Amino acid sequence: MGTEYLSVGEMAERSGVAVSTLHFYEAKGLISSQRSAGNQRRYRRDALRKLAVIRIAQRVGMPLEAIREALSRLPEGRAPTLADWRRLSSDWRAELDERITQLQSLRDQLTDCIGCGCLSLRRCRLRNPGDELAEHGAGPRRLIEQQAADRLPEATPEARPDAADTPIRR
């Protein structure tokens, strides 16, 4: 296969990525290998630069699917260029900016959370936007409903006609 290919061990050593991670990335379609006559993986040298791109993208929080999709738009058989990187990072920057805005909004909403567990306050925009749970009554609606479900007898109301009228007791 020539010197343009690296064994899995050489690739791991040169990239700083564990062999198991190389196999994982390959299974996810982020990089590819060819098989030698002895059925050993061989990676093209351009995969080293792809690995660098993958590692940086992961470090800034990009999901593997987004990385795979971006790498699939690159030409095969050559390392990503500076122009490729600028295009990829520009696309990712917009997505990261959107996530940052969402996280800042969530962070700012946390100051309204008093941690009481009622989850039906009008101000609780995190778990109960628009106070949707108020329609079901006051108090910790999710907790009350879960506790009631946990106490339900095994028999269904169809099996016990009086069950629907029987109050739930502890």
N, C-alpha and C positions, 0 to 999 in steps of 0.2 A: 504493500500500500504506500510505501514511500515515506519521506520525512515530513510531508505535509499533514500527517496524521499522528495523533498522540494516543497512547494507551490510557485506560481509565486511571491507572495509578499516576501516570505523568500529568494527566489533566488535573487530577486532584491536587497534586503537589504544586503545579504551576499556578493554579487558580485559588488555592487555599480553601477549596470546597471539598467536603467529605465525599468519598466514593458513593455512599448511600444517597447523598444529596444529588449527585450527578444522575444516579439512577432515577430518583424521584422526579427531577426536572425533565428527564427524558420521557418518563411515563406521562407527565403532564403536557408534553408537546412543546416544551420551551427550547430544548436542544435536541439534536439527533446524533446518532452514531451509525457507523457501518460495522459490519462483522468481518473479522479477518478469516483466513482459511481455517484457523483453529477455533472459530466461533467466539473470538474475544472482541469486545467493543473497541472501536477506534473512532476518535473524534477529530474532526478537521480543526486546524489551528484557529480558524476564525471563531470557533465556539468559545475560545478564551475571552474574547471581547464581548460576546453575547452574555457570558457568565457575569462579567463585570456590570453590564447593563442590568441584568436580572437582580444582582445583589443590591445595586444602588436603588432600583425601583422598589424592591422589597423594603429597604431601609426607610424610604420615605412613606411607606404604607400602601403601596399599590398592590391590589390583589393579584394573585397569580394568573387568573383568567384575563385580566386587563393587560398584563405583561405578555402573555402568550399571544393575544390578539394583536398587540403592537408589533411584536417580533415577526408575526406571520406576514406583515406588510413589507418586511425588508427583503431585498433580493437574496436568493440562496447562494451559498458558495463564496461569500465574502464577509469580512468583518464589518460591523456597523461603523459608519463614518461619522465625522463630526456633524455633518449635515443631518444624518439620520438621528443622531443623538439630540440635536436641537429640535427636530420635529417631534420626536417622542417626548422629550421633556416639556415641550410647550403644551402638548396635549395633556400630559399628566399634570402640569401646573394648574390648568383650568379646573381639573377634577379635584386636585388638592385644595385649591382656593375655595371651592364649593364646600368641601368637607370641613375646612377650617371655619368657615362661616357658620355651618350647622353646629359644630362643636362649641363655638363661642356662644351661640344662642342657647344651647343646652346648659352650658356653664352658667350663663347669666340667669337662667330660670331656676337653677339650684338654690339661689338665694331666697326664692319664694317658698321653697320646700322646708317645712318645719319638722319633717320626719315623724309625724304622729301616726302614720299608717292609716288615716281615715280615707284617703284617696278619693274623697268626694268633695273636697273644697273647691270652690269656684276658681281659686288661684292656682290649683295644681294643673299646670299645663303639660306636665311630663307624663303622668299616668291617667289623667282624666280631663283631656281637653274639652272645653266648653261645658264642663260639669255634667257630662253625659250620665254619670252614675246617679245623680240626684233624682232622676226619674224613678229609681227603685227604692228610694227612701234615704233616711239619714244614716250616718255612721259608716263604718268601714265595710262598704257593700261587698267588695271582693272577698274579704275575710269571712263575713257573715254567710255569704252564699257557699263558700268552700266548706265551712264548718257544717252547714246544713246538709250539703251533699255527702260529707263524710259520715253523718249520722243516719242517713236514710237506711231503712231496713232493706234486706236483700230482696224481699218480695216486691213485685211491682204493684201499682194501684189496681191493675186489672186482676191480679191474683187475690188481692184483698180489697174488696169494694169499700170498706170503711177507712182505708189508709189515707185517702185524700182528705178526710174530715178530721183525722186524728192529729192533734198538735205534736210537734217534735219535742221530746223531753230528753234531758241529759241524765 
